[in-house]
Structure formats: C-alpha cells, structure tokens
Amino acid sequence: MESAKHKIEFEVEVDEHGRVQFSREIASEFHLHRGDKATVRIVGGVLSKELTARNVTDEEIETISSVQYEDREHVVRFLKSQGMLASDSAFRKRIQGTA
C-alpha cells in the first residue's frame, strides 16, 4: 500500500450547495494542479474543545475505533468520560477499598 507523502488536517464549512473548498495555499503546499487527484477523508463535525484540550486527534479516534471495532461516537463518548469519577471522593474510596 502506498503511504501519503504529506498530510494536513483542517476544518472547513460546507457551503449552501453542499460543497467544501480548500485554499490555494493548501493546493500549492501539496503541489496540486487542476486534474490532480488527492485522497480526502471527511468526518462530520469537529472534535470538542474538551478532547482537543486533552490533545486527542481524529487519527487516534479512528485507530481506537478500528482496533476495538467500535463506532466513532462510542470512542468519543468513552474518551470524554475519562477522569469524570476521579474527583468523586466516595467513588475513589470504594476503588481503594477504604469505604
């Protein structure tokens, strides 16, 4: 399988005609010209601020999803839940067996 020589991730908005367009800077960075082909992966929505703050990337979510055979939404929900019970002292005591 051929690997990508260069990769970039960015967010775009869908226009009123349902199209997305990237800037000329990106086209020149990839040395793309009219008629050239590129592979595009579209993920609906964007990563939440919560996951971005934890340095989670779309690529990591996709990797976990494929290894665990889980839907993307389940992986995102799981990652968002990590650490939620850490501040609950009663829960922490039960884990440590001191309650």
GIDAGI-V644239 format. One record per pair of residues at least 6 apart in sequence whose C-alpha atoms are under 6 Angstrom apart, sorted by the first residue. I is the first residue (numbers start at 1). J is the second residue. D is the distance in Angstrom with one decimal. If there is no record, write none. Layout:
BEGIN
i:I j:J d:D
i:I j:J d:D
END
This chain:
BEGIN
i:14 j:20 d:5.0
i:65 j:72 d:5.8
i:93 j:99 d:5.2
END
